[in-house]
Amino acid sequence: MRPDPRRRGALLILLSITALLATACGGGSDTNAESKVVPASASMDELVAAAKKEGQITVYSAQDLTSLNNLAKAFEAKYPGIDVKTVRGVDGDLGVKVETEFNSGKGIADMYVSASLSWVKPQAEAGRFLTPVGPELTGKGAYDAKQYVHKGNYFETNSAVLTFGWNTELHPKGLTDYTGLLDPSLAGGKIGVVEPTAPSLVDFYMWLEETYGADFVKKLAAQKPRIYPSALPMGEALQSGEIAAGSFVAPIALDPAKEKGAPVDYRMPPKGAWGARYYGMVLSTAPHPNAGQLFANFMVTAKGQELITPSAGSVLPDVPGTVITNDKVRIQDPAKLTPDAVAAYQKKWKSLFQ
């Protein structure tokens, strides 16, 4: 049986989420890419003409590969004459590649999309990203540039989200929020929880406590749930009936299963969701900076969002196939996730759940 490409994409996304806290380093010589970019005051036609003259773009991204390739195909169809090469990987690997290009001054990537804010912020402070010039990213379209374009020239593109889900046969009344997981009928191994083996997963439990009360995780542990290493095996257990409910499942993995008839469902929490926001950057070492700017602009249009954010979070409202908007997705604070803080929380978690 051929593997489901969306499942592979979901696996890579979830690996990226658990690798959010890559450390940053910098330094090196930049190219004069900034001087090659048309100004923000230029017309869209001028940006398109400059991008077509460059003729190609390379995008490094931690986003879902299938969605990314669909976006690339649509871009090539809209702007014939510009070839798009996508390089999909986890943030830890791609960040090192970009740093190497910064340090050598020999750029390959034109645009990078990362969920690792702890990597993005230091690079932004070092002036590594070009000022966005496309109409969406400069506040001339539906995209909220004031909210989503950040100091240092990085901008939000979409988000991967995790939520609660249930097996519709084993728990037919469903769930409306995380508090439903405390239902006594779900005690005794009927709930799945994720083990916080990475800082980002520790942050998930911190978010639960901040959102639902300091004693919520303790109450969840009292349900005697089953423990899983990640969202994917938990989702599979939900589909098979091994568990009746899961506290950490990925819509991007459950939606294809639902389409095939699996008895599963999920909801977005009413108070917002935990997940990973993605940040886009046109790089200062970009060999094709205008094409990079044009692709960045296309990604945050309504069509771009529909293609890049299935079963995920969007930077625009009412995009078909999306489940939430970015402003309702948790922003992780690396300052709260020091090695000592993470180790202390993991010790606390084990005392409750194991």
N, C-alpha and C positions, 0 to 999 in steps of 0.2 A: 504494500500500500504506500502510495506517495505521501510524504509528510506534508502537512498543512503549512503553507508559507506564512500565514498569519500567526500560527502557533510559534514558528521559529522566530518571527518578529517579536512576538510577545515575550519570548524567553530573553532575547537580547535587550529589550526594553527593561525587563525586570532586573537583569544583571546590571544594567546601567544605573537603575535606581539604587541598588545596594552598593554602588561604587561612586556615590555622589561626592564624597569628601576627599577627592584627589588634591594633593598639595600643589601649590603653584611655585614656579620659579621663572625667572625672566632674564632680560638683558640681551644685547645683540644689536645688529644693525638692521634697520628697516629699509625697504625700498621707497621709491618716490611715488607709490601707488596713489596717495592722496592727490598729488598734482595732476594725475591722469583722469580723475573722476570729474564728470560734468557737475556743475554747481547745483545746489538744491533749487535755485531759481530757474534752472533750465526747464524746458518743456519735456513732457514724457516722450515725445518724438525724438528729441535730442538724446535722451538717455538710451532709448531703444537703438538709435543709429550708432551710438558709441559702443553699445554692447554687441551689436551685430558686427561691427568692425573688429572687435576682439574675437568673436566667433566661438567661444567656448567658456565653460565654467567648471570648476571642480568644487564639490561640496563634501566636506566631512560632516558626518552627523551621527548622533546617538538615537535618532528617531527610528520608528518602525521602518524596516527596509522596504516592504511592499508599498506602504504609503508614500515613502520617499521616492521610489521609482515611478509611482503613478503621478506624483507631482512633477517629476522631471519630464515625463512624456507629455504632460499637458503643457508645460512651459515650452518645450521644443515645438509643439504644434502651434502655440500662440505666437511664438517668436522664431520662425524658421530661419535657419542659418546659424543658430547658437546651439552647440552640442553641450549636453550636461553629463558630467561623470559624477556618480555618487559613490562615496566611500563610507560604508556603514561600520561602526565599531562601538566599543564601550568608551566612556569618557576617559578612563585612566589611560588607555592606549592612544586615543586620538589627541588628547591634551599634550602628551609627550611629543607626538609628531608635529603638532603646531608649534610647540616651543622650540623644537629643533629647527624649524623653518624660520622662526623669529631670530634665533641666535645666529643662524648662518646667513640670513638675509636672502635666502633662496626659497621663495615661496612656491608651493604647489597648490595648496588650497586657496580658494578665493573667499569661501564662506565656511563657517563652522557653526554647528548647532550643538549645544552642550546643556546637560542638566546639572552640571557641577558648578554651583554658584561660588563655591570656595576657590575654584580655579578661575572663573570668569572675573570676579571682582579685582584681584591683584593685577591681572592683565589689562583690565580697563583702566585702572589707576596708572599703569605704565604707558598708557596711550597707544595700545596695540591695535585698536579697532578704528576703522574709518567712520566718519560722520555719515549717518544715513542720509540719502538724498532723494529717494523715491517718494512719490506723492503720498502713499499710505503712511510711510514712516516719518513724514514731516507734517502730519496733521491735516492733509488735504483730502482725506478719504474717510471711510467708516472706521478704520483702525484708530483706537484711542492712543495717540502718540504720547500725550502727556502722562498717561497712566503706565504705559508699557515700554516706552523708550527710556532707558535709565542713563544716569550720569556715567560717562565713559564710553557711550555709543554702543551698548549692547541692548537688545530688545527682545521682548517675549514673543514666542512664536506659537506655542501651544503647551499642553501639559499631559503627562501620563498620570492616571489616577488609580488608586486602589480603594475598595469599598467592601461592604458586607454583602453576602449573598446567601441563598438558601435553595435547598432541593424542594421543588414544588410538590413532590409526592410525599416526602417525609415531613414537611412543615408547610402544609397548604395555606395556612393563614398568613404566611409571609412575614416580612419585617419592614418597618418604616424608619428605623434608626438603630444605631449601635446598642441602645438600651434594651432593645428586644432580645439581644443575646443573653440577657440575664433571666429570661423566662425559665422557670423551674423545669418545664417540659424539655428543655434543651440540655439539662445537666447530664453528667455521666458519659462523657466521650462523644457527645453529639455535635459539638462545636469544634471547628478547627482554628488554631491560632498559629502565628508565625513566630519562630524563635528569633530573638533580636541579636543575630550574630554580627551585624554591621551597624555602624553609627546611624545610618539612615533608618534602620529598623528600630533602633532605640528611640529615635525621634518620633516614629509612629506611636509608640506607647506613651511618650511624653505628650503628644498631641491629644491622645485619648483622655489622659488625665486632665489636661488643660480644658478640654471641651466638655467632658462629661463628669468631672469631679475627681478629686485626688484619690478617692477610694474606688474608682471604677475598675481599674485593672485588677485590684485585689478581689473585687466581686466577680470579675470575669474568671479569675483563677479558681475561685470557689466552685465554679461550674464543672471543674475537672475536664477541661477540653483536651483534645488531641493536639499534638505539636507537630508542625510541618516546617521544612527548611525554607520554603518560599511560597509565593502565590500560585505557581503552576501546579505543583502536586496537590495543594489544597483545593484548587479548582477541579482537578481530576477526581479527587475524593468526593467532592460535592456532586459531581455528575454521576459517579458510580453508586452513590448512596452510602458510602463509608461514613460520611457525616451528614447531618441535616442542615447545618449552617456553617458559614465561614466568615471570619472576621477580616480577611485580607485577601480579597480576590480581585482579579483584573478584568474589567469589562471587555478589553480587547481580546481576551481569551475566552470569556463566557459567551459573547455574542455569536461567534461562529458555531459554538456548541449548541446554543439555543436554535439557531437556524437549521441545524441538523436534527432537531427534535429532543435534545437533552432536557431533562426536567429541572432546569435551573433558572434562577432569576436573581436580580440585584436591584438596588436603588442607590441613588446618591444621597448622602446624609443631608438633612435640611440645613445644618449649620456650616456646610462646606466640607470639602474632602481633603484627605491626606494624599499627597502625591509628589510629583516632581515637575516643576515648571521648566520648560526648555527656553534657552536663550540663544538668539542668533547674533552673529557678528560677521561683518565684512572685514577681512583681515588687512592689516597695514602692509603685509608682504604679498598681497594678492596680485598675481600676474595679469588677471583679467578683472580689474576692480569695477568697471562699469557693468559687466555681465553679472558680477556678484551683487551689485546694488539692485539690478533689475530682478534677479532671482529672489533676493530678500524681500523686495516689494511684492512680488507675485505670491510669495508664501503667506502673506498676511491679508491677501484679498479674500473675498467670500469664496471664490472658486478654489484658491489655494488652501484655505482652511478646511473645506469640505474634503479635500483629497488627503491632507496630512493629519487630520484629527479624527478618524473614525473611532468610535467608542472611547473617546478621550476628551480632553478639555480644549476649548477654543478661545482665541483672543477676540472673537466676534460673537455677538449673540445670535441665537436662532439659526445656527449652521446645521444642516441636515446630517444626522449620524453622530453628532457630538453629544456629550452627556453633562457637561458643566462648562462654565466659563472660567478663565484663568484667575480672575479676581477672587474666586471662591476656593482656590486651591492653596494649601499650606505652603508657606515659604520657610524653608529650613534655615536655622541660624547656626552656622558652624561654630560660633563662639560658645554655644551651649553644649557642644558635642566634643569636648576635649577628651583625650584618651582616658584621663582619670574619671571624668563624668560618665563616660560610656561604660567603663569597667564597673563602676559603682552601680549603675542602673542594671547592668547585666547580672550582677550578683544578687541584687534585689529581686529581679525577675525570676531567677532560678529558685530562690527561696520560696516564691509564691507558686510557681507552676511545676516544679520538679521535686 
